[in-house]
Amino acid sequence: MRVLPASPRARKLVVLGLIVTTVLAASAYGLNVLVSARTFQFFGGLTHRVEVPDKLVALTFDDGPDPAGTGELLETLATAAVPATFYLTGRELERQPGLGARIAQAGHEIGNHSYSHERMVFVTPRTVADEVERTDTLIRRTGYRGEITFRPPNGKKFLALPHYLSQRQRQTIMWDVEPDSYAEVAASPSGIVEHAAEHTRPGSIILLHAMYQSRTTSRQAVAPLVQRLRGLGYRFVTVSELLARE
């Protein structure tokens, strides 16, 4: 238990210090909540789910493309006849242009997930423009010609990024279902399937990470997840197709 100094002035300084520390901690927490919010940003359009009457769902994959799992994932989606949306990083597209081209040729939607995958918080407008535009260029080189939406790395976005996107009438795409982001859920394919089935609603955007070597359980979950959601009456669409229903 903290014992305050005997001097009144010293006690006031200690109390003031505690107040300042508490306010700063609360402000830092509040800022973190704000920059990670799925449903709010200061500028532009943000979508984490689309209110639709029909049982439509968008399956999205973040990061990559990585040779460890991209081919297997594409084969699974092809077998299931599921269109997906891939949020790719420019850095990895630059390293694996052939995999990017395979994603585009398979008819999937490609979104921008920044070039470096750094948190887009308190960065300069020039940094934002470079991160987005370099990646847009690499996405077009894959042969993809559809709309390019943007998903912030780690879901972090504050000021310069939303402002840049809003000035160009581009959507910020978040998600409302993220089964493999929880260690206890991602420990098994069945855990991922059950979590997604429980939380998916009409218009949901499901986030998975399935292209890296470490994400075997996520890849293994895709086929049974598709089967489970179809059994519940859901139909799979891309993010752009879902946005068109707004």
Buried (B, 14 or more C-beta within 10 A) or exposed (E): EEEEEEEEEEEEEBEEEEEEEEEEEEEEEEEEEBBBBBEEBEBBBBBBBBEBEEBBBBBBBBBBBBBBBBBBBBEBBEEBEBBBBBBBBBBBBBBBBEBBBBBBEBEBBBBBBBBBBBBBBEBEEEBBEBBBBBBBEBBEBBEBEBBBBBBBBBBBBBBBBBBBBBEEEBBBBBBBBBBBBEEEBBEEBBBBBBBBBEEBEBBBBBBBBBBBEEBBBBBBBBBBBBEBBBEEEBEBBBBBBBBEBE
